[in-house]
Amino acid sequence: MTSRWRGLRCGGAEGVRTIALLVGPPSIVHNAVSTVKTLAHVVSHGPHCLDGVAAAVAVARYQAGRADVETRFASNSEVDAVLRGLAPAPGRDHELWITDISWREPETDAHLTRLARAGVRIYWVDHHRSALERFRAGQVNVPFADLVVSEEYAASRLVYDYLARRLEAEGRSEPRFTALGRLIEMADDNDRWLHRVPGSRELAGVVRVLGAEAYDDLLAIDAQLTYTPRMAAARDRVAAEIARSLAVASASRVERRVGDVTLVAAVCDGHPSEVADAWRKERRNAVFALYDAKSLSVSLRRSPDCEVDLSRLASALGGGGHAAAAGAELPELRTALAEALAARVGERLP
């Protein structure tokens, strides 16, 4: 893949630097921590997101022989707490790589600034429009060692291209990093909803099913992306899960007109992108809002002819994403569901 950069960049003579941070429960450490090497903390979107997981794998393979790596995954609602929970121990060299995710709270900016002043080199790479707009508006105030914020590619591709340039500048060869080319191509294709690369949607489904286990398998996978037995079993489960989720969504589907837009809302049981994809040609100028009972979050998608910017809609709901695909947590929906359940059951109590 060639390296082409558009959007916002920051860096000195060595060029743009990208870092992927993985947040969430519990940390996955892919090698033994030594007392000599740099410790690279990675916090990324996941663990059910192919783009976020692939970005983390790219950072880990780049660091081979250079640093020990601790990888964490987080959702958009978790990332602020995860980042503020990082407290690197003194007496060792630390890096922090944050990728495919951004934070929203000023307290997180302040904490990251304290880490940077303590000597932690912080790198941030993101491709979500909401993050780009916040950065342009001066709402991200952290002294990064380097950053890449661009909508040109998915985060995994931005990370991979940047680290490839960095390897070249360092005069260092890392064949296992280079072998990730096909994985990165698939992650970029799926995350940007291009679906031009055979197998990209299937691989994304496998990652959604496996969660954190997918990181372990992709960290060790070969250049041909030969599925592990665990990945193959997950692939076989995906088709049945999509069929069930589509049935649940169809049974709960409601529609309403909001101006010129048809809003289609439903509850699904995982795989919201596939449910929306099955419906997106049925309605013109439509927005699909799917509450995923598995992830307990809302996914927003749109029909091919719809021009609603879903990243702005998601941002207004406390989330983020892209123009054609975005999402938000909306935890208050869980309380509303519990209240509706209590009212319904209460009506039948003796």
ZADO-1210 file (C-alpha; in nm, 4 decimals, padded with zeros to 6 digits):
<atoms>
<atom x="00.0000" y="00.0000" z="00.0000" code="MET" pos="1"/>
<atom x="00.1323" y="00.3456" z="-00.0776" code="THR" pos="2"/>
<atom x="00.1302" y="00.6158" z="00.1853" code="SER" pos="3"/>
<atom x="-00.0843" y="00.9171" z="00.0973" code="ARG" pos="4"/>
<atom x="-00.1831" y="01.1695" z="00.3594" code="TRP" pos="5"/>
<atom x="-00.4675" y="01.4154" z="00.3673" code="ARG" pos="6"/>
<atom x="-00.6411" y="01.5826" z="00.6585" code="GLY" pos="7"/>
<atom x="-00.4747" y="01.7075" z="00.9761" code="LEU" pos="8"/>
<atom x="-00.1172" y="01.6121" z="01.0486" code="ARG" pos="9"/>
<atom x="00.1275" y="01.7089" z="01.3159" code="CYS" pos="10"/>
<atom x="00.4939" y="01.6253" z="01.3408" code="GLY" pos="11"/>
<atom x="00.8498" y="01.7293" z="01.2950" code="GLY" pos="12"/>
<atom x="01.1230" y="01.6199" z="01.0606" code="ALA" pos="13"/>
<atom x="01.0490" y="01.2529" z="01.1119" code="GLU" pos="14"/>
<atom x="00.6997" y="01.2917" z="00.9711" code="GLY" pos="15"/>
<atom x="00.3561" y="01.2078" z="01.1021" code="VAL" pos="16"/>
<atom x="00.3429" y="00.9654" z="01.3886" code="ARG" pos="17"/>
<atom x="00.0434" y="00.7513" z="01.4640" code="THR" pos="18"/>
<atom x="-00.0395" y="00.5681" z="01.7825" code="ILE" pos="19"/>
<atom x="-00.3157" y="00.3202" z="01.8559" code="ALA" pos="20"/>
<atom x="-00.4623" y="00.2919" z="02.2051" code="LEU" pos="21"/>
<atom x="-00.6801" y="-00.0006" z="02.3011" code="LEU" pos="22"/>
<atom x="-00.9116" y="00.0362" z="02.5984" code="VAL" pos="23"/>
<atom x="-01.1342" y="-00.1897" z="02.8010" code="GLY" pos="24"/>
<atom x="-01.1491" y="-00.4987" z="03.0152" code="PRO" pos="25"/>
<atom x="-00.8906" y="-00.6730" z="03.0947" code="PRO" pos="26"/>
<atom x="-00.5574" y="-00.5949" z="02.9305" code="SER" pos="27"/>
<atom x="-00.4089" y="-00.8374" z="02.6783" code="ILE" pos="28"/>
<atom x="-00.0310" y="-00.8518" z="02.7076" code="VAL" pos="29"/>
<atom x="00.1232" y="-01.0200" z="02.4046" code="HIS" pos="30"/>
<atom x="00.4746" y="-01.0578" z="02.5415" code="ASN" pos="31"/>
<atom x="00.6486" y="-01.0710" z="02.8752" code="ALA" pos="32"/>
<atom x="00.7193" y="-00.7312" z="03.0234" code="VAL" pos="33"/>
<atom x="01.0886" y="-00.6665" z="03.0731" code="SER" pos="34"/>
<atom x="01.2634" y="-00.3969" z="03.2752" code="THR" pos="35"/>
<atom x="01.4675" y="-00.2682" z="02.9808" code="VAL" pos="36"/>
<atom x="01.2437" y="-00.2171" z="02.6783" code="LYS" pos="37"/>
<atom x="00.9994" y="00.0647" z="02.6287" code="THR" pos="38"/>
<atom x="00.6480" y="-00.0201" z="02.7461" code="LEU" pos="39"/>
<atom x="00.3939" y="00.0696" z="02.4764" code="ALA" pos="40"/>
<atom x="00.0388" y="00.1096" z="02.6051" code="HIS" pos="41"/>
<atom x="-00.2184" y="00.0621" z="02.3279" code="VAL" pos="42"/>
<atom x="-00.5806" y="00.1742" z="02.3638" code="VAL" pos="43"/>
<atom x="-00.8144" y="00.1154" z="02.0681" code="SER" pos="44"/>
<atom x="-01.1798" y="00.0856" z="01.9766" code="HIS" pos="45"/>
<atom x="-01.3032" y="-00.2669" z="02.0295" code="GLY" pos="46"/>
<atom x="-01.2781" y="-00.5515" z="02.0899" code="PRO" pos="47"/>
<atom x="-01.5642" y="-00.6268" z="01.8467" code="HIS" pos="48"/>
<atom x="-01.4460" y="-00.3795" z="01.5784" code="CYS" pos="49"/>
<atom x="-01.2227" y="-00.5152" z="01.2996" code="LEU" pos="50"/>
<atom x="-01.0725" y="-00.1728" z="01.2310" code="ASP" pos="51"/>
<atom x="-00.9766" y="-00.1099" z="01.5933" code="GLY" pos="52"/>
<atom x="-00.8402" y="-00.4610" z="01.6426" code="VAL" pos="53"/>
<atom x="-00.6388" y="-00.4498" z="01.3180" code="ALA" pos="54"/>
<atom x="-00.4884" y="-00.1144" z="01.4204" code="ALA" pos="55"/>
<atom x="-00.3800" y="-00.2641" z="01.7523" code="ALA" pos="56"/>
<atom x="-00.2252" y="-00.5642" z="01.5785" code="VAL" pos="57"/>
<atom x="-00.0286" y="-00.3301" z="01.3493" code="ALA" pos="58"/>
<atom x="00.1142" y="-00.1405" z="01.6464" code="VAL" pos="59"/>
<atom x="00.2060" y="-00.4629" z="01.8273" code="ALA" pos="60"/>
<atom x="00.3870" y="-00.6100" z="01.5262" code="ARG" pos="61"/>
<atom x="00.5711" y="-00.2854" z="01.4621" code="TYR" pos="62"/>
<atom x="00.6922" y="-00.2889" z="01.8232" code="GLN" pos="63"/>
<atom x="00.8334" y="-00.6449" z="01.7965" code="ALA" pos="64"/>
<atom x="01.1805" y="-00.6473" z="01.9499" code="GLY" pos="65"/>
<atom x="01.1522" y="-00.2757" z="02.0261" code="ARG" pos="66"/>
<atom x="00.9011" y="-00.2557" z="02.3100" code="ALA" pos="67"/>
<atom x="00.6759" y="-00.4586" z="02.5338" code="ASP" pos="68"/>
<atom x="00.3086" y="-00.4017" z="02.4509" code="VAL" pos="69"/>
<atom x="-00.0016" y="-00.3835" z="02.6683" code="GLU" pos="70"/>
<atom x="-00.3225" y="-00.3692" z="02.4646" code="THR" pos="71"/>
<atom x="-00.6644" y="-00.2637" z="02.5886" code="ARG" pos="72"/>
<atom x="-00.9944" y="-00.2115" z="02.4066" code="PHE" pos="73"/>
<atom x="-01.2746" y="00.0297" z="02.4913" code="ALA" pos="74"/>
<atom x="-01.6079" y="00.1531" z="02.3615" code="SER" pos="75"/>
<atom x="-01.6787" y="00.5220" z="02.3117" code="ASN" pos="76"/>
<atom x="-01.8490" y="00.5405" z="02.6523" code="SER" pos="77"/>
<atom x="-01.5537" y="00.3722" z="02.8267" code="GLU" pos="78"/>
<atom x="-01.2545" y="00.5444" z="02.6722" code="VAL" pos="79"/>
<atom x="-01.2403" y="00.8495" z="02.8990" code="ASP" pos="80"/>
<atom x="-01.2331" y="00.6353" z="03.2128" code="ALA" pos="81"/>
<atom x="-00.9803" y="00.3953" z="03.0626" code="VAL" pos="82"/>
<atom x="-00.7413" y="00.6703" z="02.9581" code="LEU" pos="83"/>
<atom x="-00.7669" y="00.8442" z="03.2941" code="ARG" pos="84"/>
<atom x="-00.6954" y="00.5107" z="03.4611" code="GLY" pos="85"/>
<atom x="-00.3547" y="00.4827" z="03.2932" code="LEU" pos="86"/>
<atom x="-00.0773" y="00.5553" z="03.5433" code="ALA" pos="87"/>
<atom x="00.2579" y="00.4416" z="03.3989" code="PRO" pos="88"/>
<atom x="00.5069" y="00.3568" z="03.6726" code="ALA" pos="89"/>
<atom x="00.8146" y="00.5802" z="03.6945" code="PRO" pos="90"/>
<atom x="01.1589" y="00.4549" z="03.6077" code="GLY" pos="91"/>
<atom x="01.0713" y="00.3176" z="03.2648" code="ARG" pos="92"/>
<atom x="01.0243" y="00.4585" z="02.9149" code="ASP" pos="93"/>
<atom x="00.6558" y="00.4714" z="02.8144" code="HIS" pos="94"/>
<atom x="00.4563" y="00.5325" z="02.4976" code="GLU" pos="95"/>
<atom x="00.0812" y="00.5620" z="02.4620" code="LEU" pos="96"/>
<atom x="-00.0849" y="00.4761" z="02.1304" code="TRP" pos="97"/>
<atom x="-00.4529" y="00.5757" z="02.0907" code="ILE" pos="98"/>
<atom x="-00.6232" y="00.4689" z="01.7681" code="THR" pos="99"/>
<atom x="-00.9693" y="00.4497" z="01.6109" code="ASP" pos="100"/>
<atom x="-01.1191" y="00.6242" z="01.9126" code="ILE" pos="101"/>
<atom x="-01.1316" y="00.9648" z="02.0785" code="SER" pos="102"/>
<atom x="-01.2275" y="01.1048" z="02.4172" code="TRP" pos="103"/>
<atom x="-01.4679" y="01.3848" z="02.4989" code="ARG" pos="104"/>
<atom x="-01.4065" y="01.5051" z="02.8559" code="GLU" pos="105"/>
<atom x="-01.1675" y="01.7920" z="02.9438" code="PRO" pos="106"/>
<atom x="-01.0488" y="01.5916" z="03.2451" code="GLU" pos="107"/>
<atom x="-00.9057" y="01.3358" z="03.0032" code="THR" pos="108"/>
<atom x="-00.7129" y="01.6075" z="02.8182" code="ASP" pos="109"/>
<atom x="-00.5717" y="01.7198" z="03.1521" code="ALA" pos="110"/>
<atom x="-00.4685" y="01.3665" z="03.2496" code="HIS" pos="111"/>
<atom x="-00.3013" y="01.3003" z="02.9147" code="LEU" pos="112"/>
<atom x="-00.1193" y="01.6325" z="02.9448" code="THR" pos="113"/>
<atom x="00.0154" y="01.5286" z="03.2848" code="ARG" pos="114"/>
<atom x="00.1347" y="01.1990" z="03.1363" code="LEU" pos="115"/>
<atom x="00.3100" y="01.3814" z="02.8522" code="ALA" pos="116"/>
<atom x="00.4816" y="01.6185" z="03.0935" code="ARG" pos="117"/>
<atom x="00.5976" y="01.3140" z="03.2911" code="ALA" pos="118"/>
<atom x="00.7704" y="01.1868" z="02.9773" code="GLY" pos="119"/>
<atom x="00.5075" y="00.9605" z="02.8180" code="VAL" pos="120"/>
<atom x="00.5083" y="00.9966" z="02.4383" code="ARG" pos="121"/>
<atom x="00.1453" y="01.0060" z="02.3248" code="ILE" pos="122"/>
<atom x="00.0328" y="00.9240" z="01.9709" code="TYR" pos="123"/>
<atom x="-00.3226" y="00.9555" z="01.8404" code="TRP" pos="124"/>
<atom x="-00.4694" y="00.8272" z="01.5130" code="VAL" pos="125"/>
<atom x="-00.8389" y="00.8571" z="01.4304" code="ASP" pos="126"/>
<atom x="-01.0566" y="00.8830" z="01.1216" code="HIS" pos="127"/>
<atom x="-01.3985" y="00.9631" z="01.2656" code="HIS" pos="128"/>
<atom x="-01.5516" y="01.2894" z="01.1507" code="ARG" pos="129"/>
<atom x="-01.6568" y="01.3823" z="01.5034" code="SER" pos="130"/>
<atom x="-01.2922" y="01.3599" z="01.6173" code="ALA" pos="131"/>
<atom x="-01.1741" y="01.5631" z="01.3182" code="LEU" pos="132"/>
<atom x="-01.4246" y="01.8383" z="01.3899" code="GLU" pos="133"/>
<atom x="-01.3388" y="01.8509" z="01.7605" code="ARG" pos="134"/>
<atom x="-00.9701" y="01.8812" z="01.6774" code="PHE" pos="135"/>
<atom x="-01.0320" y="02.1570" z="01.4232" code="ARG" pos="136"/>
<atom x="-01.2425" y="02.3426" z="01.6778" code="ALA" pos="137"/>
<atom x="-00.9563" y="02.3387" z="01.9293" code="GLY" pos="138"/>
<atom x="-01.1388" y="02.1040" z="02.1662" code="GLN" pos="139"/>
<atom x="-00.8500" y="01.8555" z="02.1896" code="VAL" pos="140"/>
<atom x="-00.5703" y="01.9974" z="02.4032" code="ASN" pos="141"/>
<atom x="-00.2941" y="01.7402" z="02.4474" code="VAL" pos="142"/>
<atom x="00.0810" y="01.7762" z="02.3711" code="PRO" pos="143"/>
<atom x="00.1056" y="01.4786" z="02.1359" code="PHE" pos="144"/>
<atom x="00.4369" y="01.3348" z="02.0252" code="ALA" pos="145"/>
<atom x="00.2543" y="01.3029" z="01.6917" code="ASP" pos="146"/>
<atom x="-00.0919" y="01.2478" z="01.5494" code="LEU" pos="147"/>
<atom x="-00.2865" y="01.1671" z="01.2344" code="VAL" pos="148"/>
<atom x="-00.6519" y="01.2702" z="01.2089" code="VAL" pos="149"/>
<atom x="-00.7911" y="01.2067" z="00.8614" code="SER" pos="150"/>
<atom x="-01.1028" y="01.0712" z="00.6934" code="GLU" pos="151"/>
<atom x="-00.9072" y="00.9430" z="00.3929" code="GLU" pos="152"/>
<atom x="-00.8764" y="00.5865" z="00.5242" code="TYR" pos="153"/>
<atom x="-00.9924" y="00.3792" z="00.8180" code="ALA" pos="154"/>
<atom x="-00.7770" y="00.3988" z="01.1306" code="ALA" pos="155"/>
<atom x="-00.6049" y="00.0645" z="01.0676" code="SER" pos="156"/>
<atom x="-00.4861" y="00.1846" z="00.7256" code="ARG" pos="157"/>
<atom x="-00.3683" y="00.5176" z="00.8675" code="LEU" pos="158"/>
<atom x="-00.1730" y="00.3348" z="01.1378" code="VAL" pos="159"/>
<atom x="-00.0245" y="00.0808" z="00.8976" code="TYR" pos="160"/>
<atom x="00.0821" y="00.3382" z="00.6387" code="ASP" pos="161"/>
<atom x="00.2346" y="00.5626" z="00.9014" code="TYR" pos="162"/>
<atom x="00.4280" y="00.2846" z="01.0737" code="LEU" pos="163"/>
<atom x="00.5515" y="00.1553" z="00.7370" code="ALA" pos="164"/>
<atom x="00.6964" y="00.5024" z="00.6705" code="ARG" pos="165"/>
<atom x="00.8464" y="00.5038" z="01.0158" code="ARG" pos="166"/>
<atom x="01.0120" y="00.1646" z="00.9644" code="LEU" pos="167"/>
<atom x="01.1639" y="00.2909" z="00.6415" code="GLU" pos="168"/>
<atom x="01.2951" y="00.6038" z="00.8130" code="ALA" pos="169"/>
<atom x="01.4441" y="00.3884" z="01.0875" code="GLU" pos="170"/>
<atom x="01.6139" y="00.1620" z="00.8342" code="GLY" pos="171"/>
<atom x="01.4441" y="-00.1312" z="01.0032" code="ARG" pos="172"/>
<atom x="01.2794" y="-00.4339" z="00.8406" code="SER" pos="173"/>
<atom x="00.9915" y="-00.6149" z="01.0108" code="GLU" pos="174"/>
<atom x="00.8512" y="-00.8878" z="00.7776" code="PRO" pos="175"/>
<atom x="00.5674" y="-00.9809" z="01.0137" code="ARG" pos="176"/>
<atom x="00.4489" y="-00.6215" z="01.0084" code="PHE" pos="177"/>
<atom x="00.4649" y="-00.6064" z="00.6287" code="THR" pos="178"/>
<atom x="00.2665" y="-00.9321" z="00.6120" code="ALA" pos="179"/>
<atom x="-00.0362" y="-00.7492" z="00.7567" code="LEU" pos="180"/>
<atom x="-00.1121" y="-00.5859" z="00.4200" code="GLY" pos="181"/>
<atom x="-00.4127" y="-00.8016" z="00.3379" code="ARG" pos="182"/>
<atom x="-00.5597" y="-00.7727" z="00.6871" code="LEU" pos="183"/>
<atom x="-00.5336" y="-00.3937" z="00.6738" code="ILE" pos="184"/>
<atom x="-00.6885" y="-00.3841" z="00.3269" code="GLU" pos="185"/>
<atom x="-00.9877" y="-00.5837" z="00.4503" code="MET" pos="186"/>
<atom x="-01.0302" y="-00.3753" z="00.7651" code="ALA" pos="187"/>
<atom x="-01.0218" y="-00.0514" z="00.5665" code="ASP" pos="188"/>
<atom x="-01.2652" y="-00.1864" z="00.3058" code="ASP" pos="189"/>
<atom x="-01.5186" y="-00.2997" z="00.5636" code="ASN" pos="190"/>
<atom x="-01.4971" y="-00.0024" z="00.7977" code="ASP" pos="191"/>
<atom x="-01.5524" y="00.2487" z="00.5166" code="ARG" pos="192"/>
<atom x="-01.8447" y="00.0403" z="00.3843" code="TRP" pos="193"/>
<atom x="-01.6792" y="-00.0081" z="00.0455" code="LEU" pos="194"/>
<atom x="-01.7136" y="-00.3878" z="00.0433" code="HIS" pos="195"/>
<atom x="-01.4957" y="-00.4275" z="-00.2646" code="ARG" pos="196"/>
<atom x="-01.2547" y="-00.6777" z="-00.1067" code="VAL" pos="197"/>
<atom x="-01.3876" y="-01.0351" z="-00.0942" code="PRO" pos="198"/>
<atom x="-01.4088" y="-01.1650" z="00.2593" code="GLY" pos="199"/>
<atom x="-01.3886" y="-00.8295" z="00.4403" code="SER" pos="200"/>
<atom x="-01.7436" y="-00.8404" z="00.5727" code="ARG" pos="201"/>
<atom x="-01.7040" y="-01.2038" z="00.6762" code="GLU" pos="202"/>
<atom x="-01.3849" y="-01.1251" z="00.8682" code="LEU" pos="203"/>
<atom x="-01.5579" y="-00.8343" z="01.0413" code="ALA" pos="204"/>
<atom x="-01.8316" y="-01.0749" z="01.1483" code="GLY" pos="205"/>
<atom x="-01.5737" y="-01.3159" z="01.2865" code="VAL" pos="206"/>
<atom x="-01.4177" y="-01.0379" z="01.4949" code="VAL" pos="207"/>
<atom x="-01.7580" y="-00.9322" z="01.6265" code="ARG" pos="208"/>
<atom x="-01.8275" y="-01.2882" z="01.7381" code="VAL" pos="209"/>
<atom x="-01.4862" y="-01.3537" z="01.8943" code="LEU" pos="210"/>
<atom x="-01.4311" y="-01.0186" z="02.0636" code="GLY" pos="211"/>
<atom x="-01.1001" y="-01.0017" z="02.2521" code="ALA" pos="212"/>
<atom x="-01.0028" y="-01.3503" z="02.1330" code="GLU" pos="213"/>
<atom x="-00.9832" y="-01.2149" z="01.7766" code="ALA" pos="214"/>
<atom x="-00.6884" y="-00.9966" z="01.8758" code="TYR" pos="215"/>
<atom x="-00.4865" y="-01.3013" z="01.9829" code="ASP" pos="216"/>
<atom x="-00.5632" y="-01.4855" z="01.6584" code="ASP" pos="217"/>
<atom x="-00.4952" y="-01.1884" z="01.4291" code="LEU" pos="218"/>
<atom x="-00.1738" y="-01.1089" z="01.6129" code="LEU" pos="219"/>
<atom x="-00.0398" y="-01.4498" z="01.5052" code="ALA" pos="220"/>
<atom x="-00.2128" y="-01.4829" z="01.1653" code="ILE" pos="221"/>
<atom x="-00.0186" y="-01.5350" z="00.8408" code="ASP" pos="222"/>
<atom x="-00.0110" y="-01.3107" z="00.5349" code="ALA" pos="223"/>
<atom x="-00.2835" y="-01.5177" z="00.3640" code="GLN" pos="224"/>
<atom x="-00.5183" y="-01.4728" z="00.6631" code="LEU" pos="225"/>
<atom x="-00.5557" y="-01.8462" z="00.7142" code="THR" pos="226"/>
<atom x="-00.8327" y="-01.8864" z="00.9690" code="TYR" pos="227"/>
<atom x="-00.7520" y="-02.0510" z="01.2998" code="THR" pos="228"/>
<atom x="-00.9946" y="-02.3251" z="01.4144" code="PRO" pos="229"/>
<atom x="-01.1499" y="-02.0707" z="01.6495" code="ARG" pos="230"/>
<atom x="-01.1994" y="-01.8212" z="01.3665" code="MET" pos="231"/>
<atom x="-01.3469" y="-02.0890" z="01.1396" code="ALA" pos="232"/>
<atom x="-01.5972" y="-02.1857" z="01.4096" code="ALA" pos="233"/>
<atom x="-01.6929" y="-01.8203" z="01.4536" code="ALA" pos="234"/>
<atom x="-01.7430" y="-01.7843" z="01.0769" code="ARG" pos="235"/>
<atom x="-01.9874" y="-02.0747" z="01.0825" code="ASP" pos="236"/>
<atom x="-02.1793" y="-01.9101" z="01.3640" code="ARG" pos="237"/>
<atom x="-02.2079" y="-01.5737" z="01.1896" code="VAL" pos="238"/>
<atom x="-02.4623" y="-01.6747" z="00.9235" code="ALA" pos="239"/>
<atom x="-02.7012" y="-01.8229" z="01.1809" code="ALA" pos="240"/>
<atom x="-02.6601" y="-01.5209" z="01.4093" code="GLU" pos="241"/>
<atom x="-02.7336" y="-01.2766" z="01.1268" code="ILE" pos="242"/>
<atom x="-03.0505" y="-01.4663" z="01.0355" code="ALA" pos="243"/>
<atom x="-03.1697" y="-01.4577" z="01.3970" code="ARG" pos="244"/>
<atom x="-03.0863" y="-01.0894" z="01.4365" code="SER" pos="245"/>
<atom x="-03.2726" y="-01.0023" z="01.1168" code="LEU" pos="246"/>
<atom x="-03.5775" y="-01.1908" z="01.2453" code="ALA" pos="247"/>
<atom x="-03.5665" y="-01.0030" z="01.5774" code="VAL" pos="248"/>
<atom x="-03.5279" y="-00.6707" z="01.3960" code="ALA" pos="249"/>
<atom x="-03.8126" y="-00.7402" z="01.1567" code="SER" pos="250"/>
<atom x="-04.0439" y="-00.8278" z="01.4449" code="ALA" pos="251"/>
<atom x="-03.9644" y="-00.5054" z="01.6327" code="SER" pos="252"/>
<atom x="-03.9383" y="-00.2689" z="01.3356" code="ARG" pos="253"/>
<atom x="-04.1177" y="00.0658" z="01.3478" code="VAL" pos="254"/>
<atom x="-04.1147" y="00.3515" z="01.0974" code="GLU" pos="255"/>
<atom x="-04.1917" y="00.7197" z="01.1157" code="ARG" pos="256"/>
<atom x="-04.1496" y="01.0213" z="00.8903" code="ARG" pos="257"/>
<atom x="-03.9233" y="01.3015" z="01.0131" code="VAL" pos="258"/>
<atom x="-03.9469" y="01.5734" z="00.7531" code="GLY" pos="259"/>
<atom x="-03.8387" y="01.4185" z="00.4236" code="ASP" pos="260"/>
<atom x="-03.6565" y="01.1305" z="00.5943" code="VAL" pos="261"/>
<atom x="-03.7993" y="00.7900" z="00.6812" code="THR" pos="262"/>
<atom x="-03.6666" y="00.6805" z="01.0208" code="LEU" pos="263"/>
<atom x="-03.6612" y="00.3030" z="01.0639" code="VAL" pos="264"/>
<atom x="-03.5960" y="00.1849" z="01.4199" code="ALA" pos="265"/>
<atom x="-03.5668" y="-00.1676" z="01.5536" code="ALA" pos="266"/>
<atom x="-03.4000" y="-00.3915" z="01.8104" code="VAL" pos="267"/>
<atom x="-03.1497" y="-00.6439" z="01.6774" code="CYS" pos="268"/>
<atom x="-02.9503" y="-00.9249" z="01.8355" code="ASP" pos="269"/>
<atom x="-02.6033" y="-00.8398" z="01.7049" code="GLY" pos="270"/>
<atom x="-02.4801" y="-00.7651" z="01.3505" code="HIS" pos="271"/>
<atom x="-02.6585" y="-00.4281" z="01.3054" code="PRO" pos="272"/>
<atom x="-02.4633" y="-00.3480" z="00.9889" code="SER" pos="273"/>
<atom x="-02.5897" y="-00.6625" z="00.8194" code="GLU" pos="274"/>
<atom x="-02.9485" y="-00.5894" z="00.9266" code="VAL" pos="275"/>
<atom x="-02.9255" y="-00.2357" z="00.7886" code="ALA" pos="276"/>
<atom x="-02.7650" y="-00.3660" z="00.4709" code="ASP" pos="277"/>
<atom x="-03.0601" y="-00.6014" z="00.4174" code="ALA" pos="278"/>
<atom x="-03.3038" y="-00.3099" z="00.4509" code="TRP" pos="279"/>
<atom x="-03.1140" y="-00.0183" z="00.2972" code="ARG" pos="280"/>
<atom x="-03.2594" y="-00.0604" z="-00.0542" code="LYS" pos="281"/>
<atom x="-03.6184" y="-00.1030" z="00.0647" code="GLU" pos="282"/>
<atom x="-03.6727" y="00.2602" z="00.1587" code="ARG" pos="283"/>
<atom x="-03.5640" y="00.5778" z="-00.0132" code="ARG" pos="284"/>
<atom x="-03.4015" y="00.8535" z="00.1921" code="ASN" pos="285"/>
<atom x="-03.4028" y="00.6416" z="00.5066" code="ALA" pos="286"/>
<atom x="-03.2072" y="00.6418" z="00.8331" code="VAL" pos="287"/>
<atom x="-03.1851" y="00.3142" z="01.0237" code="PHE" pos="288"/>
<atom x="-03.1486" y="00.3248" z="01.4028" code="ALA" pos="289"/>
<atom x="-03.0792" y="-00.0206" z="01.5428" code="LEU" pos="290"/>
<atom x="-03.0511" y="-00.0950" z="01.9133" code="TYR" pos="291"/>
<atom x="-02.8175" y="-00.3906" z="01.9474" code="ASP" pos="292"/>
<atom x="-02.9149" y="-00.6130" z="02.2410" code="ALA" pos="293"/>
<atom x="-02.5672" y="-00.7675" z="02.2370" code="LYS" pos="294"/>
<atom x="-02.3533" y="-00.4539" z="02.2570" code="SER" pos="295"/>
<atom x="-02.6226" y="-00.2444" z="02.4310" code="LEU" pos="296"/>
<atom x="-02.5599" y="00.0408" z="02.1878" code="SER" pos="297"/>
<atom x="-02.7264" y="00.2092" z="01.8908" code="VAL" pos="298"/>
<atom x="-02.5976" y="00.1753" z="01.5349" code="SER" pos="299"/>
<atom x="-02.6972" y="00.4336" z="01.2754" code="LEU" pos="300"/>
<atom x="-02.6962" y="00.3560" z="00.9025" code="ARG" pos="301"/>
<atom x="-02.8602" y="00.5127" z="00.5961" code="ARG" pos="302"/>
<atom x="-02.9961" y="00.4206" z="00.2544" code="SER" pos="303"/>
<atom x="-02.7700" y="00.4795" z="-00.0491" code="PRO" pos="304"/>
<atom x="-02.9598" y="00.7915" z="-00.1558" code="ASP" pos="305"/>
<atom x="-02.9796" y="00.9485" z="00.1927" code="CYS" pos="306"/>
<atom x="-02.7547" y="01.2492" z="00.2605" code="GLU" pos="307"/>
<atom x="-02.8068" y="01.2798" z="00.6360" code="VAL" pos="308"/>
<atom x="-02.4664" y="01.3085" z="00.8061" code="ASP" pos="309"/>
<atom x="-02.4875" y="01.0301" z="01.0624" code="LEU" pos="310"/>
<atom x="-02.1664" y="01.1417" z="01.2326" code="SER" pos="311"/>
<atom x="-02.3377" y="01.4659" z="01.3322" code="ARG" pos="312"/>
<atom x="-02.6496" y="01.2809" z="01.4433" code="LEU" pos="313"/>
<atom x="-02.4430" y="01.0398" z="01.6529" code="ALA" pos="314"/>
<atom x="-02.2405" y="01.3250" z="01.8028" code="SER" pos="315"/>
<atom x="-02.5618" y="01.4908" z="01.9164" code="ALA" pos="316"/>
<atom x="-02.6485" y="01.1610" z="02.0888" code="LEU" pos="317"/>
<atom x="-02.3114" y="01.1381" z="02.2637" code="GLY" pos="318"/>
<atom x="-02.1434" y="00.9101" z="02.0100" code="GLY" pos="319"/>
<atom x="-01.9599" y="00.9487" z="01.6821" code="GLY" pos="320"/>
<atom x="-01.8637" y="00.7857" z="01.3567" code="GLY" pos="321"/>
<atom x="-01.8804" y="00.8576" z="00.9860" code="HIS" pos="322"/>
<atom x="-02.1261" y="01.0208" z="00.7511" code="ALA" pos="323"/>
<atom x="-02.2734" y="00.6858" z="00.6404" code="ALA" pos="324"/>
<atom x="-02.2217" y="00.4761" z="00.9539" code="ALA" pos="325"/>
<atom x="-02.2136" y="00.5906" z="01.3144" code="ALA" pos="326"/>
<atom x="-02.3302" y="00.4958" z="01.6609" code="GLY" pos="327"/>
<atom x="-02.3888" y="00.5930" z="02.0226" code="ALA" pos="328"/>
<atom x="-02.4341" y="00.4235" z="02.3599" code="GLU" pos="329"/>
<atom x="-02.7551" y="00.5931" z="02.4848" code="LEU" pos="330"/>
<atom x="-02.7496" y="00.4179" z="02.8262" code="PRO" pos="331"/>
<atom x="-03.0801" y="00.5837" z="02.9167" code="GLU" pos="332"/>
<atom x="-03.2517" y="00.3426" z="02.6756" code="LEU" pos="333"/>
<atom x="-03.1683" y="00.0577" z="02.9134" code="ARG" pos="334"/>
<atom x="-03.3480" y="00.2364" z="03.1957" code="THR" pos="335"/>
<atom x="-03.6465" y="00.3064" z="02.9702" code="ALA" pos="336"/>
<atom x="-03.6619" y="-00.0614" z="02.8756" code="LEU" pos="337"/>
<atom x="-03.6441" y="-00.1654" z="03.2411" code="ALA" pos="338"/>
<atom x="-03.9227" y="00.0779" z="03.3303" code="GLU" pos="339"/>
<atom x="-04.1422" y="-00.0532" z="03.0467" code="ALA" pos="340"/>
<atom x="-04.0730" y="-00.4097" z="03.1628" code="LEU" pos="341"/>
<atom x="-04.1590" y="-00.3256" z="03.5232" code="ALA" pos="342"/>
<atom x="-04.4836" y="-00.1587" z="03.4143" code="ALA" pos="343"/>
<atom x="-04.5845" y="-00.4544" z="03.1981" code="ARG" pos="344"/>
<atom x="-04.5043" y="-00.7169" z="03.4614" code="VAL" pos="345"/>
<atom x="-04.6562" y="-00.5010" z="03.7348" code="GLY" pos="346"/>
<atom x="-04.9889" y="-00.5024" z="03.5520" code="GLU" pos="347"/>
<atom x="-05.0052" y="-00.8816" z="03.5850" code="ARG" pos="348"/>
<atom x="-04.8836" y="-00.9172" z="03.9429" code="LEU" pos="349"/>
<atom x="-05.1552" y="-01.0494" z="04.1748" code="PRO" pos="350"/>
</atoms>
